[in-house]
Amino acid sequence: MYSRVALSRVPNIGPKLFRSLIHHFGEASEVLRARTQELCAVDGIAERTAAGFAAANERHLREAEAILEHADRYGLQLYCCLDDDYPTRLQPFTGAAPILYYFGEADLNNPRTVGVVGTREMSSNGARQIDRLLDPLTDFSPLIVSGLAYGVDVYAHRRCLQVGLPTLAVMGSGFDRIYPQAHGKTATKIANNGGGVLTAYPFWMKPDKDHFPARNRIVAMQSDLTVVVESAHRGGSMITARMAHELGRKVGACPGRGGDALTEGCNQLIKSGRAHLIESAKDVVDLLGWKGHVAGRQQRLFDDLNQEEQAVIEQLKDREGVEIDELHITLKHPPAKLASVLLMLEMKGLIATMPGHRYRLAGG
């Protein structure tokens, strides 16, 4: 792994050339020892790039040492695209990153994966749509993939944490430069609660605008279906959707009202035939042909509620929203007691607050 990591740090060695060089020389260590003339015999390598190997070789070796030491200290896993343990969904693509850095507990080869992407300026309707998509999927335990960005991405990650779905955050920076910085705690929670954080960049790398298309490509490759929840005509989520489509992956989009800038991109994807219309979790399940299910955390929580909590859940089932005054009259709980029960259910991720002191089941 040491020589492969060092080779990945050589400037202008992209994913395809990385593979070609090792295929030609047999081992990364042999590539690093090769003379300029020998390197130039490999298809796709420029003379300037080949000449730069020897001049910068020592720096790349030092970087590889630092990367492996950091990984050992913090329990990171490194995956090389030439090894069998490299994520299976990425293996067919020669454009997949040569080295991936991973921290977490989630199975990257989960048989069911869904990407959830969208605008950074997410609306309350967008949040509710994510609830509708994700909450019922607890019965199938898919890996939910997103990019840790503001708006749709981080809301989807946090919703997964609430309802017990494994989620994968793909970053465009290194582990010492989590971006946005405000989402550092969320990234830690993801990694420590059945999810994971994945990046193609060594720990010291800052976020850079050129990194995010590569981040989006990993999201698209890793997801059997990429769902765009809310998006304007242009934006990172539209780039991810286009990449997924070009890679032969399924794309879905949640429709919005005509003239609404926040869903203009979604409607365009559906109208052009590049995305399937996704309104609910059932659309996801049907589109991907999932059969059977596993016991979801939300259902287990329903079974594990006390009498007062069960009574509230029964009142909210199959209803768009119930005012707190109605719950008070029907259940005959003292106001303080009812408020405590509602707060506990909300903390468990089972109910959601609506305007006007109304409540509904989460995902409803």
Secondary structure, DSSP 8 states (H G I E B T S, - for coil): -HHHHHHHTSTT--HHHHHHHHHHHSSHHHHHH--HHHHTTSTT--HHHHHHHHHHHHHHHHHHHHHHHHHHHHT-EEEETTSTTS-TTTTT-TTS-SEEEEEESS-TT-S-EEEEE--SS--HHHHHHHHHHHGGGGGT--EEEE---TTHHHHHHHHHHHHT--EEEEESS-GGG-SSGGGHHHHHHHHHTT-EEEESS-TT----TTHHHHHHHHHHHH-SEEEE-S--SSSHHHHHHHHHHHTT-EEEE----TT-GGGHHHHHHHHTTSSEE--SHHHHHHHHT--S----HHHHHHHT--HHHHHHHHHHTT-S-EEHHHHHHHH---HHHHHHHHHHHHHTTSEEEETTTEEEETT-
